[in-house]
Every structure is written in C-alpha cells, then in structure tokens.
Amino acid sequence: MSNQSRHEAETVERLLDSTLESVDHAEEICTGLAQRAGFEEDDLIKIGMAVRESMVNAVVHGNRYNANKKVHFSVSKNAQGLTVRIADEGEGFEVDSLPDPLAEENLFRSSGRGIFLIRSFMDEFQIRRLEPGGMEVTLVKHMVSK
C-alpha cells in the first residue's frame, strides 16, 4: 500500500441493528479501515477488541436487543489515526456508578470489564449522554510515526 493511501482521509458510517451480527460487522469495518491506515497487527487486535466491547455495550446494555432501536456507528481514519463513534438509543447510565472491575469482590464476575478494557486498548476514550436518550462513546487510536 502506498504511503499516500494510508494518509488519505476516509470515513464509514452505518446505522446498525441491535444484534450481535452488527457487533461483528462493526468490528470488521473498523479493523479493515485501521489496516488501510497502516496500524500494526498488535494495534489492530486492540482496536478490534475495543470496538467489539463498545458495540456489545450498545446492543446488549444500551438498546437491550430492541429491534426498534439502532446503533449509530462511524469510523474515520486520517494521517493522525483512527476515530470511532458508537451511539445507542437506550436509557443511558452514569459512568461513575460502574463497579471497579479490579476490586476484589468483582474479580470473578462474568461481566463488567468492557469499559476498563476499552480504556486500556485505546489512546482516548470519551463517553457522553445523548438527548433525548442513549449514550455515545468516542474511541481514538493515534498513529505512531516511524
């Protein structure tokens, strides 16, 4: 791939159903764009996992698999890196109310680590409540100059 095509801006936007198939679809779109941007294999895995966790949160916890609710997904690449936005149409939640996944009483829980992992895998993570409802996460992975 030419260096020029790596630095060309590209954006993909989708309105996705609240299904686990949409989780797979979003991850594929995002990792494909990240690969075209020139991210290394290690970062591709981290980006894919962060998008997967965010999409699962939107589909399962936000929209609760409701067929009438959609997930708004967009991913953009440019010379600086990759930006992903995922928004659900659910009731929302308070980020500060989430239990600490590293607390001893939570270590063996089967869920509750998604946001912790997303923060670990991405360079920037923002979450905000939408009006009239829903939550939007923004994930950013910076391109490291070589």
ABEGO torsion letter per residue (X at the ends): XBAAAAABBBBBBBBBBBBAAAAAAAAAAAAAAAAAAGBBAAAAAAAAAAAAAAAAAAAAAAAGGBAABBBBBBBBBBAAEBBBBBBBABAEBBAAABBBAABAAAAABABGAAAAAAAAABABBBBBBBOABEBBBBBBBBBBBX
